[in-house]
Amino acid sequence: MIDLYTFTTPNGRKASIMLEEVGLDYNTHKIDITKGDQFTPEFIAINPNSKIPAIVDRDRDNTVFESGAILLYLAEITGKFLPTASKDRFQVIEWLMFQMGGVGPMFGQLNHFKRFAPEKIPYAIDRYTKETLRLYGVLDKQLENREYICGDYSIADIATYPWVAIYEWQGMTLDEHPNLKRWVETVGQRPAVQRGMAVPS
């Protein structure tokens, strides 16, 4: 049994989508980051960085934090959504790192300055809007002749989808990125993705 510590954020949903996709049994523990639950001693013992998500694998006596590490861990123990052939494997890892180093931080900054910052700073909004659009373009080009980011559905798709799927909430459009828009629709139709996006309820 796996204990998932999470909240309703794109990073949190990466872990719940993966758990749903691989079919592992798990219990959900809601860590309300708007109330500071991530700073309790109990949660810091699980993740010293006080971020969600994190998992505790009771069957294997492992604790894993950082969403990308969780995806890699679950892929390794189940043999799903991460190729074994070296070239294909590292392509998936490349695009996982692309999400973690680019899509997540840049989209997150856009979310902050557009939706949550107490002061609307035009320079910051413009900067992160432009970078979000640039990253949309990178993904759109990658998806030009592929159904999924690396051809077959993988943890690269699972990592990226929750961040791109909120484009309307961000006040963005995918009209100029048709391949990316098609991909969002395709991934969003997967039953496991739909279930994972609803965690925690």
FENKASUL-V384686 format. One record per pair of residues at least 24 apart in sequence whose C-alpha atoms are under 10 Angstrom apart, sorted by the first residue. I is the first residue (numbers start at 0). J is the second residue. Records with the same first field share a line. If there is no record, write none. Layout:
I->J / J
This chain:
0->24 / 25 / 26 / 55 / 56 / 57 / 58 / 59
1->25 / 26 / 27 / 54 / 55 / 56 / 57 / 58 / 59 / 60 / 61 / 62
2->26 / 27 / 28 / 53 / 54 / 55 / 56 / 57 / 62
3->27 / 28 / 29 / 30 / 51 / 52 / 53 / 54 / 55 / 56 / 63 / 198 / 199
4->28 / 29 / 30 / 31 / 37 / 42 / 45 / 46 / 50 / 51 / 52 / 53 / 54 / 55 / 64 / 199
5->29 / 30 / 31 / 32 / 37 / 50 / 51 / 52 / 53 / 54 / 198 / 199
6->30 / 31 / 32 / 33 / 37 / 50 / 51 / 52 / 198 / 199 / 200
7->31 / 32 / 51 / 52 / 196 / 197 / 198 / 199 / 200
8->32 / 51 / 52 / 161 / 162 / 196 / 198 / 199
9->52 / 66 / 103 / 107 / 158 / 159 / 160 / 161 / 162 / 163 / 164 / 165 / 196
10->50 / 51 / 52 / 65 / 66 / 67 / 99 / 103 / 158 / 159 / 161 / 162
11->50 / 51 / 52 / 53 / 65 / 66 / 158 / 161 / 195 / 196 / 198 / 199
12->51 / 52 / 66 / 157 / 158 / 160 / 161 / 162 / 192 / 194 / 195 / 196 / 197 / 198 / 199
13->52 / 66 / 67 / 69 / 70 / 154 / 156 / 157 / 158 / 159 / 160 / 161 / 162 / 192 / 195 / 196
14->51 / 52 / 53 / 54 / 65 / 66 / 67 / 68 / 69 / 70 / 73 / 157 / 158 / 195 / 196 / 198
15->52 / 70 / 157 / 191 / 192 / 194 / 195 / 196 / 197 / 198 / 199
16->70 / 154 / 157 / 158 / 160 / 161 / 189 / 190 / 191 / 192 / 193 / 194 / 195 / 196 / 197 / 198
17->69 / 70 / 71 / 73 / 74 / 79 / 80 / 153 / 154 / 157 / 158 / 191 / 192 / 195
18->69 / 70 / 73 / 74 / 191 / 192 / 194 / 195
19->190 / 191 / 192 / 193 / 194 / 195 / 196
20->79 / 80 / 157 / 189 / 190 / 191 / 192 / 194 / 195
21->73 / 74 / 76 / 77 / 78 / 79 / 80 / 191
22->77 / 191
23->73 / 77
25->54 / 55 / 56 / 57
26->54 / 55
27->54 / 198 / 199 / 200
28->52 / 53 / 54 / 198 / 199
29->198 / 199 / 200
30->199
65->99
66->99 / 158
67->92 / 95 / 96 / 98 / 99 / 154 / 155 / 157 / 158
68->95
70->95 / 153 / 154 / 155 / 157 / 158
71->95 / 154
73->154
74->153 / 154
79->152 / 153 / 154
80->151 / 152 / 153 / 154 / 155 / 156 / 157
81->151 / 152 / 153 / 154 / 155
82->151 / 153 / 154
87->149 / 150 / 151
88->149 / 153
90->148 / 149 / 155
91->148 / 149 / 150 / 151 / 152 / 153 / 154 / 155 / 156
92->149 / 153 / 154 / 155
93->149 / 155
94->138 / 148 / 149 / 153 / 154 / 155 / 156 / 158 / 159
95->148 / 153 / 154 / 155 / 156 / 157 / 158 / 159
96->155 / 158
97->134 / 138 / 155 / 158 / 159
98->134 / 155 / 156 / 158 / 159 / 160 / 162
99->155 / 158 / 159
101->130 / 131 / 134
102->130 / 131 / 134 / 135 / 138 / 158 / 159 / 162 / 163
103->131 / 158 / 159 / 161 / 162 / 163
104->131
105->129 / 130 / 131 / 134
106->130 / 131 / 132 / 134 / 162 / 163 / 165 / 166 / 169
107->131 / 162 / 169
109->169 / 170
110->165 / 166 / 168 / 169 / 170
111->169
113->169 / 170
114->168 / 169 / 170
128->169 / 170 / 171
131->163 / 166 / 171
132->171 / 172 / 173 / 175 / 176
135->163 / 172 / 173 / 175 / 176 / 178 / 179 / 180
136->173 / 175 / 176 / 177 / 178 / 179
137->176 / 179
138->176 / 178 / 179 / 182
139->173 / 175 / 176 / 177 / 178 / 179 / 180 / 181 / 182
140->176 / 177 / 178 / 179
141->178 / 179
142->176 / 177 / 178 / 179 / 180 / 181 / 182
143->176 / 177 / 178 / 179 / 182
144->178
145->178 / 182
146->178 / 179 / 181 / 182 / 185 / 186
147->178 / 179 / 181 / 182 / 183 / 185 / 186
148->179 / 182
152->186
156->182 / 183 / 186
157->186 / 192
159->183
160->184 / 186 / 187 / 192 / 196
161->186 / 187 / 192 / 195 / 196
